[in-house]
Amino acid sequence: MSGRDSRAWVEVDLAAVIENARTVAQAAGTRLLPVVKANAYGVGAVAVSRALETVDPWGYGVATVDEGAELRAAGITRPVLVLTPGRPEWFDGYRAHRLTPSFEDAAVIRAWRASGGGFFHVEIDTGMSRSGVRWDAVESLRDVLDTPDFEAAFTQFHSADRADDSAERQRERFLESVGRLPRRPALLHAANSAASLRDRQFAFDMVRPGIYLYCGSTVGQPQGRQVVSLRSRVVSVRPLRRGETVSYGASWMAPQDTTVATLGIGYADGVRRCLGGRAHVLLRGRVCPIVGVVTMDLTMVDAGDRPVAVGDVATLIGEDGGRRITVQDVAGWAKTITYEVLTGLGPRLPRIYG
């Protein structure tokens, strides 16, 4: 089964992705390097990248060689930057799929050049403490960066969505460290979604939007367009008497006689197990609470005394009957972030693009 005949599916508004990308480009005043890693945050890397060709991005950012290979197989010809720090065992993959590696280590850069070279980017750690050469240790790379293949330097802000001066401090560290390199590369990039929308001082030569493209939201910035809707069909309906229980551990007890509708979607599809008692869905335009713990393949909701039938469509994210559930709503109920909600949408959910 595929599409809307499935037990559950994801609807993706590609026009909204494009509009959100244009919003970022206008705010930043420079070109985009859209981040499409993790299957474009669960939305669909190939479909998103093809759609974003209309905004003329510099290229696309991925996390792995395999992600880059998928874009090449789909016909994407722009540069594809692999953001994970590169290793010699991946050199063949970079070259086979015409991918641009990022490096942080002099020995690896030396090996890359000795093996034939090619464009590469260098990550500078200005405070994220995750990857990249430390901003106060860039001299360790001086001897290997005096080459035209050194195309770009970049960094990652850790708190660009906060109203403090941390992003400004990281920007200063970045520029200071670039100034100690043997030459300025052709490209500098640093801004994620939040920094791209916040101030053009962070834009440099291109920006790397991610989450804003896919849910039109980043803390402290105007809302863009919602991209994703999540739907599921009712696969079973049963009456429940007062005092009867639902799901594993008898985790919910009916306070009165009611009707329980079972949806064909569960935590294996990305609906968090903890959402029982915290979240609701929209069913025939009405709010229906999730009851009991979410199971691997199925989720139960309390439909009360209202009519419901097998085959009805429930909305877990999106609009129905004038009501709306956003990705941000679901993240709040699950006590997580929008990134985790989107990337958690499982591969067995068909994506329907429109």
Secondary structure, 3 states (H helix, E strand, C coil): CCHHHCCEEEEECHHHHHHHHHHHHHHHCCEECCECHHHHHCCCHHHHHHHHHHHCCCCEEECCHHHHHHHHHCCCCCCEEEEEECCHHHHHHHHHCCCEEEECCHHHHHHHHHCCCCCEEEEEECCCCCCCEEHHHHHHHHHHCCCCCEEEEECCCCCCCCCCCHHHHHHHHHHHHHHCCCCCCCEEECCCHHHHHHCHHHCCCEECCCHHHHHCCCCCCCCCCCCEEEEEEEEEEEEECCCCEECHHHCEECCCCEEEEEECCCHHHCCCHHHCCCCEEEECCEEEEECCCCCCCCEEEECCCCCCCCCCEEEEEEEECCEEECHHHHHHHHCCCHHHHHHCCCCCCCEEEC
